[in-house]
């Protein structure tokens, strides 16, 4: 059940609905709901996709590690600039930027998945 609980926490943290993550993973909403409730388990490939989406380790998702995120690397200059700009924004601007970033992230992962298929 550790996986389902941690997945639910990540969804809540990102203010993300199960159906939206399910769509991104190309899964039925009921399948993702089964992961959260603990009645189903993802394939290795799906587990990796979930970990990649949230930027966490598979060990964290499976409950074998309390390490939440990958070890942080120093910020690159463009990353620091983006962070500085973000911190100066209003809450509405931050929300818009996060939506744009999610969209771009979805697109890049879809393109990567299409290249693999």
KAPE-V443328 format. One record per residue. N is the residue number from 0. RES is the residue in one small letter. PHI is phi in degrees with one decimal (* if undefined). PSI is psi in degrees with one decimal (* if undefined). OMEGA is omega in whole degrees, -180 to 180 (none if undefined). Layout:
BEGIN
n=N res=RES phi=PHI psi=PSI omega=OMEGA
n=N res=RES phi=PHI psi=PSI omega=OMEGA
END
This chain:
BEGIN
n=0 res=x phi=* psi=-15.4 omega=-179
n=1 res=x phi=-55.8 psi=-43.7 omega=-179
n=2 res=x phi=-58.5 psi=-49.7 omega=-179
n=3 res=x phi=-60.6 psi=-41.3 omega=-180
n=4 res=x phi=-65.8 psi=-43.4 omega=-180
n=5 res=x phi=-69.4 psi=-36.8 omega=176
n=6 res=x phi=-63.1 psi=-43.1 omega=179
n=7 res=x phi=-61.6 psi=-41.7 omega=178
n=8 res=x phi=-62.1 psi=-41.0 omega=179
n=9 res=x phi=-66.4 psi=-39.9 omega=177
n=10 res=x phi=-60.9 psi=-45.2 omega=-180
n=11 res=x phi=-65.6 psi=-41.6 omega=180
n=12 res=x phi=-59.6 psi=-38.7 omega=-178
n=13 res=x phi=-89.1 psi=-0.5 omega=-177
n=14 res=x phi=53.6 psi=46.7 omega=-175
n=15 res=x phi=-113.2 psi=136.7 omega=178
n=16 res=x phi=-84.4 psi=147.9 omega=179
n=17 res=x phi=-56.2 psi=-40.8 omega=-177
n=18 res=x phi=-64.0 psi=-31.9 omega=180
n=19 res=x phi=-71.2 psi=-42.4 omega=177
n=20 res=x phi=-66.2 psi=-40.5 omega=179
n=21 res=x phi=-59.2 psi=-42.6 omega=179
n=22 res=x phi=-63.5 psi=-42.6 omega=180
n=23 res=x phi=-63.2 psi=-37.0 omega=-180
n=24 res=x phi=-82.7 psi=-3.8 omega=-176
n=25 res=x phi=60.8 psi=45.2 omega=179
n=26 res=x phi=-121.1 psi=158.8 omega=171
n=27 res=x phi=-70.3 psi=146.0 omega=178
n=28 res=x phi=-57.0 psi=-36.1 omega=-179
n=29 res=x phi=-66.0 psi=-31.1 omega=178
n=30 res=x phi=-66.7 psi=-47.7 omega=179
n=31 res=x phi=-64.2 psi=-38.3 omega=177
n=32 res=x phi=-60.1 psi=-37.1 omega=176
n=33 res=x phi=-65.0 psi=-35.8 omega=176
n=34 res=x phi=-63.4 psi=-45.7 omega=-178
n=35 res=x phi=-65.0 psi=-40.8 omega=-178
n=36 res=x phi=-80.0 psi=-14.1 omega=179
n=37 res=x phi=89.4 psi=8.9 omega=180
n=38 res=x phi=-89.8 psi=-11.2 omega=178
n=39 res=x phi=-136.0 psi=158.9 omega=177
n=40 res=x phi=-126.5 psi=141.0 omega=-180
n=41 res=x phi=-76.4 psi=159.0 omega=172
n=42 res=x phi=-69.9 psi=167.0 omega=177
n=43 res=x phi=-58.4 psi=-43.2 omega=-180
n=44 res=x phi=-60.5 psi=-44.8 omega=180
n=45 res=x phi=-66.9 psi=-39.4 omega=178
n=46 res=x phi=-58.6 psi=-44.6 omega=179
n=47 res=x phi=-64.3 psi=-40.8 omega=178
n=48 res=x phi=-63.0 psi=-40.8 omega=179
n=49 res=x phi=-65.3 psi=-45.0 omega=179
n=50 res=x phi=-61.0 psi=-43.0 omega=179
n=51 res=x phi=-63.4 psi=-44.3 omega=-179
n=52 res=x phi=-57.7 psi=-46.8 omega=-176
n=53 res=x phi=-88.3 psi=-7.9 omega=-180
n=54 res=x phi=69.8 psi=35.8 omega=179
n=55 res=x phi=-120.1 psi=169.1 omega=178
n=56 res=x phi=-84.1 psi=154.1 omega=174
n=57 res=x phi=-66.0 psi=-32.6 omega=176
n=58 res=x phi=-59.7 psi=-40.5 omega=178
n=59 res=x phi=-62.8 psi=-47.9 omega=-179
n=60 res=x phi=-59.9 psi=-37.1 omega=-177
n=61 res=x phi=-83.2 psi=-7.0 omega=177
n=62 res=x phi=86.8 psi=7.9 omega=-179
n=63 res=x phi=-91.8 psi=-0.8 omega=178
n=64 res=x phi=-146.2 psi=144.1 omega=174
n=65 res=x phi=-90.2 psi=-6.0 omega=177
n=66 res=x phi=-65.5 psi=112.7 omega=-174
n=67 res=x phi=-78.0 psi=-49.7 omega=-177
n=68 res=x phi=-116.1 psi=162.6 omega=173
n=69 res=x phi=-63.0 psi=153.7 omega=178
n=70 res=x phi=-55.1 psi=130.2 omega=-175
n=71 res=x phi=-72.3 psi=131.0 omega=174
n=72 res=x phi=-95.3 psi=155.7 omega=177
n=73 res=x phi=-58.1 psi=146.0 omega=179
n=74 res=x phi=-69.7 psi=137.8 omega=172
n=75 res=x phi=-75.7 psi=159.5 omega=-178
n=76 res=x phi=-53.8 psi=-42.6 omega=180
n=77 res=x phi=-67.9 psi=-34.5 omega=177
n=78 res=x phi=-66.6 psi=-41.4 omega=178
n=79 res=x phi=-64.0 psi=-42.1 omega=178
n=80 res=x phi=-60.9 psi=-45.3 omega=179
n=81 res=x phi=-60.5 psi=-43.4 omega=178
n=82 res=x phi=-63.2 psi=-43.5 omega=178
n=83 res=x phi=-62.0 psi=-43.4 omega=178
n=84 res=x phi=-62.5 psi=-44.7 omega=-180
n=85 res=x phi=-58.2 psi=-45.1 omega=-178
n=86 res=x phi=-64.0 psi=-22.1 omega=179
n=87 res=x phi=-91.3 psi=1.8 omega=-176
n=88 res=x phi=-89.6 psi=160.1 omega=172
n=89 res=x phi=-75.0 psi=166.5 omega=179
n=90 res=x phi=-61.6 psi=-37.2 omega=179
n=91 res=x phi=-65.7 psi=-42.5 omega=178
n=92 res=x phi=-64.8 psi=-39.2 omega=178
n=93 res=x phi=-61.5 psi=-42.9 omega=180
n=94 res=x phi=-62.2 psi=-42.3 omega=178
n=95 res=x phi=-64.3 psi=-42.7 omega=179
n=96 res=x phi=-63.5 psi=-40.9 omega=179
n=97 res=x phi=-64.4 psi=-39.3 omega=177
n=98 res=x phi=-62.2 psi=-43.7 omega=178
n=99 res=x phi=-63.0 psi=-43.2 omega=-180
n=100 res=x phi=-63.4 psi=-42.5 omega=178
n=101 res=x phi=-61.3 psi=-44.4 omega=179
n=102 res=x phi=-58.8 psi=-48.6 omega=179
n=103 res=x phi=-61.3 psi=-39.5 omega=179
n=104 res=x phi=-63.8 psi=-46.5 omega=178
n=105 res=x phi=-57.2 psi=-46.0 omega=-178
n=106 res=x phi=-61.6 psi=-45.0 omega=-178
n=107 res=x phi=-66.1 psi=-37.4 omega=179
n=108 res=x phi=-71.0 psi=-36.5 omega=176
n=109 res=x phi=-63.1 psi=-44.1 omega=178
n=110 res=x phi=-61.5 psi=-41.0 omega=178
n=111 res=x phi=-63.9 psi=-43.0 omega=179
n=112 res=x phi=-64.3 psi=-39.4 omega=179
n=113 res=x phi=-65.6 psi=-37.1 omega=179
n=114 res=x phi=-66.7 psi=-32.8 omega=-179
n=115 res=x phi=-75.6 psi=-25.8 omega=-177
n=116 res=x phi=-91.9 psi=* omega=none
END
